[in-house]
Amino acid sequence: MKFEEFGEENGKTMMLLPGTCCDWQTNFGTVLPRLSAKYQLICVNYDGFDVGGSIFPDIMEMPV
């Protein structure tokens, strides 16, 4: 799982989780400018749905 952070560093934090089979850019791209003016945003991309296409195999292979 990958994530990007945007927005007001001192604002309340909002985590944006995309719907099934989508990335955060598709789900939230149009509202990010308005939300980032007030909130700190954490936008998640699930494995296999990010632009890189990488898939996280399992917890044992996660880099430390």
Residue pairs with C-beta under 8 A, 6 or more apart in sequence:
1 44
1 45
1 46
1 47
1 56
2 44
2 45
2 50
2 52
3 42
3 43
3 44
3 45
4 24
4 42
4 43
4 45
5 40
5 41
5 42
5 43
6 32
6 36
6 40
6 41
6 43
7 35
7 36
7 37
7 38
7 39
7 40
7 41
8 36
8 37
8 38
8 39
8 40
9 40
10 40
11 38
11 39
11 40
12 39
12 40
13 39
13 40
13 41
13 42
14 35
14 39
14 40
14 41
14 42
15 41
15 42
15 44
16 24
16 27
16 28
16 41
16 42
16 43
16 44
17 44
18 24
18 26
18 27
18 28
18 43
18 44
18 45
18 46
18 49
19 27
21 49
22 49
23 45
23 49
23 50
23 51
24 43
24 44
24 45
28 35
28 43
32 41
32 43
35 41
45 51
47 54
47 55
47 56
48 54
48 55
56 62
